[in-house]
């Protein structure tokens, strides 16, 4: 089991995967990813160089997923029942 203080990306409460970052380090990784994707979009115009743009975004996304695996909790299926009052759309 991982130490909670070192977890940047906790597992989701419902479903499979990771939730929002829990530490400033996790948020900085996510913001850096968004900035790098924006820079890639300025460098390679997706309308003109779609293949180069897509390859660069895939490489960035693989790097982001690597950080999630390295510094996050192990993702597994969790399913909590939702209380009846919270299921209603309108009250």
Secondary structure, DSSP 4 states (H G I P E B T S, - for coil): ---GGG-SEEEPSSBSSEEEE-SHHHHHHHHHHHHHHHHHHHHS-TTT-HHHHHHHHHHHHHHHHHHHHHHBPPP--B--PPPHHHH-S--
